[in-house]
């Protein structure tokens, strides 16, 4: 009898050992101190169904992005570029944007392009053609197609503004815009970078973790990368206005916190959300620009991310400027824009 059953016992013992080993390695997700990725398919940190799975990097990697630009409506033209009002589809929503196209002979393979992602502006006050005009103009005059998108719920874009830190809506909008530019004949599909300001720092880094082949991104005064830095530095934005659907958004936020706690509490779920746990997968270059006297987003955010990037193979740089405030205005605007253009020409150029 023992001879017949011994193989069964052996299999049971081996299976139990493997299961124990898997369970003890798969939950060892990385913290902000390490740039190593968590397990590719970690176990659900909550009972089925996996609540708020849509926030995780793995979920965003596994969904499709199929953007396509609608009609280009001529808006303005000068000696360097022409600009157009247009839109694209993101999750069934019409997302508006301003597209610039350089004048002159198009490079073989198409123009390099930059998706321009705005920072926080009260959604009802946001305007497609006026906000960030000088920034877009500088990049457009430098030979890039620039697509400044109006994140959902901003200006005339459809949908509700979900926020940058506890929602993936804006990342989805960015990656659908990325797809739309890849399908635009005038753009080189392999030379599309991201530019982001303030809250868009989080959006840009998470987008790069999702689509690791994005070749380059420039972040100005970016905020919230590890979520622990959010607890450490906070954000002091006096312009903030609660969204129209504040009650529903607050209910959703409460359910999220009731389920997983605050990021600082250490629930493994937050390791699946923060892009800093997926840095080893990012292939593109990252530029950080920040003013020392920024009184809205502490420069500690950029310094902290830079210290994490120092531990990786990612090509990166941190440019600090003494004055200019949160928007990096004069006297630092021109130097910061020049560094940004040089960076994009290096990593989106030939």
N, C-alpha and C positions, 0 to 999 in steps of 0.2 A: 504493500500500500504506500509506504514512504517513497519508494522509487517512482511510483506513478505520480504522486502529488508534488514531489520536490521541484520539478520544473515550474509548476504553477506558483509555488512559494517564491521561487527565485524571481519570476516575472513580477510578482506582487511587490517584492522588496525593491527590485530595480525601478519599477514604476513609481513607487512611493518616494524613492530617493530623488528621481528626476523631477517629480512634481514639487517636492520640498525645495529643491534647488531652484526651480523656475520661480516659485512664489517668493523666494527670498532675494532673487536678483532683479525680478521685473519691477518691484516697487521701490528700488533704490534709485529714485529720480534725483537729478542733479539740482543743486541750489545755485544761487546767483554767483557763488564763488568759482564755479567751474563752467567752462565753455563747452563741455562734452554733452552730446545729445542724450536724452532719456531713451529708454527702449522704444523701438519704432511703434509697436502696438502694445502699450502698457495696459494692464487690466483696468476696467472701469473703477474709478475711486468712489463710486456711489452705487447703490443697488440699481438694478435695471428698472426703468429706463435710465440711461446715462444723461442726467439733467445737465443742460448747458454744454453739451458736447460740441456745439457749433462754435464755441470760443477757442477750442484747442487747435494747435498747429496741425496735428495729424488729420483732423476733420477737414480743415481748410485745404490741405494738400490733396485730399481724396475727392474733392468736388470739382466740377468743371467750370471753366470761365470761357464764355463765348460772346465776346463783345463785337459790335459792328457799329461804325458811325452812321448816323442818319444824314440828312441833307446838310450840306455846308452852305450857310447863308453869309454872304459877304458882309463884313462889319467895318473894316478899315484897312487902309493900305498906306505904306510909306516907302522910302527908297530901299529899305532893308527886308521888309516882310509884309505879307498880307495876313489878315486875321479873319476868322470865320466863327460864327455861332453855330453850334451843332449839339448833338446829344447822342447817347448810346443807351442800351438796355442793361440793367443790372438787377437781377432778381425780379424781373418783370416791371421794374420801375424805370421811368425816363430820367436819366441823369444828364444834366446840361453841362456844357463846357465851352471854353474859348480856345480855338485851335489857331496857332500861327504857323505859317509856312515861309521859310526864307526865300528871297528872290535870288535869281542866279541859276547856274547850271547845277542840277541835282547830281550828287555823287553817284557813282556806280554802286548799285545795291540799295540806294535810298538815303535820305537824310538821317542823321542821328536825332533822337527825340528824347524829350524829358516830360514825364507826367508830373505836373505841378499840383501839390496837395496843400490846401490852405490850413492854417491853424484855426483856433477857436475864434469865431465871430458870432454874435447872437444870430441864429439862423434867419430870423425875420429881417435882419438888417443887412445880411450878406447880399452883395451884388456881383454878378458875373464879370462885368467889364471894368469895374472901378477898384475893387479890392485887389491889392498886390500888383497894381498896374506897373509900377517902376521895376519890380522884380522880373515880371514876365517880359517886359520890354528889353531889359538888359540881356536876358538869355536869348530872346528871339533875335536880337541884333547880332548875336555872336554865332549865328549859323545853325541853330537847333530848331527843329519843330518843337513847339511847346504846347502841351495840352493841359490847360488849367481846368480841373474838373470841380464842379459844385457838388460836394458830397450830399448824399440824400437828405432831404429836408431843408436844404439851404437854398435861399433864393427861390427859383422856380423849379428846382429839382423835386421830383415826387418822393414820397415816403416820409418817414419820421426820423429826426436826427437821433441816432442811437447812442452817440458818445463814442469816444475813442478807446476807453480803457476796460469796459465791461461789456463790450459788444464787438462782433466781428463785421458789422454792416459796412463800415468804411473801408476795411481791408478788401472786402468783396467788391466794393465799388472801384477800388484802385486796380485790382487784378482783372476786372472786366474791361476797364479802360486800357490796361496793358494789352489785352487780347485784341481790342478794337484797333489800337495802333499797329499791332503786328499784321493785321489784315488790311491796313491802309497802304495803297501802292507806293506812296511817296516816301514811306518810312522804311529804314533798314530794320527788319524784325529782330535782329540780334544786337541792336545798338539803342536800346531804350532804357533810360535811367529814371530815377525818382528824385524829386526835390520835395522836402517837407518842412513845415515850420511848426514849432510848438507841439501841440497834441499830435501832429503828424509824425513826430519822431517815433512814437510808439507804432503808428500805422506803417511807416516805412520799414522799420526793423522787422515787424511781424510779416509784412509782405515779402521781404527778402528771405525770411526763414521758410515761408510757404513756397515761393518760387525762387529757388536757390540760384538759378542762372541769371538773375537780374545783374547786369554788369557793373552798375555803379549807382550810388545814392548819396545825396548831399542833404544833411539835416541841419537846420538852423534853430538854435535854442530849443532843442527837443526835450520832451518830458516823458517819464515813466517807461523804463525798460525792464526792470526786474520786479516791479510791484513792491518789493521791499524798499526800493528807493522812493516810492510814492509816500510810504509811511514816514520815511526819514526826512524828506525835503518838502513835501506838499506842493501846492500850486496856489499862488496869490493873485487871482485874476478878478479884479473889481468889475470887469465888464460882463461877468457871467450872469445869464438870465435863465431861470428854470424853463425847460421846454413846455410847450402847450400841454402835452400829455404827461406832465410831471407825475401825476398820481399813478398811472400805469407803470411808468418807468421806475418809480420808487418801489412799487410792489414787486417788480421783477428783480430789482437790486436786493430787496429784502430776502426774497426767496433764494437768490444766489448766495448771499451771506449766511442765511440760515442753513443752507445745504453744505457749504464748504468752509465757512468762516472767512475772516479777513485774510488776505495774502500773507500777512505777517504771522498768522497763527500756524503756518507750516503744513496745511493740508496738501498732499501730493497733487491735487487737481491743478493748483496754480503753476506747478512746474510744467504742466502740459500747455499752458497759455503763454507764458513768458518766452519771448524769442531768444532771450539770452541763454536758454538751455539748448538751443539748436544752432549755436554759432558755428560749430564745426561743419555744418552743411552749407553755409553761405559761401558762394564762390566770388561774389562781386566785391568791389572796393567801397569803402565807407568814409565819407568826410563829415566831420563834426565842426560846426561853427557856433561859437557862443560868446556873449559879452559878459565880462566879469561882473559888471554892475546890474545884471538882469534881475529886476525885483519881482518878476512874475514866475519864471522858471529858474530855479537855482542852478548855477553852473555845475554844481555837484553831480547833476544828472549826466552831463556830457563827460565829466572827468571820470565818473564811475564806469560808464560804458567803455570809455577809452582804455581804462585799466583792464577790463575784461578782454577787449580786442587785442591788447598787448600779449595775451596768453595764447592767441590763435595765429593762424597763417593768413588771416584776412589783411589785405592791404588797407591801411587806414591812416587818418591824420586828424588831429584836433587843433583847430585854430582858435585862439583866444584873443579877444579884442577888449581894450580897456573901457570904451564908452560906446553908447548906442542903444542901450536899453533892450527890451525884449524883442523888438522888431529889427534890431541891428541897423539902426538908421545912422545918419551922419554923426560923427565923422568916420564911422566904420563901414558904412554901406558900400561904398565903392571898393575898398580893399577886400571886403568879404565877397562881393560879387565877382571881382577879378579872380580870387582864389577858386571860387565855385566854377567859373568858366574854364579856368586852367585844368581843374580836376576833371570836368566832364570831357574836355577835349582830349585829355590823356587816356581816359578809360572808355570813351565812346567813339574816339577817333579811329583813324586807320591803324 
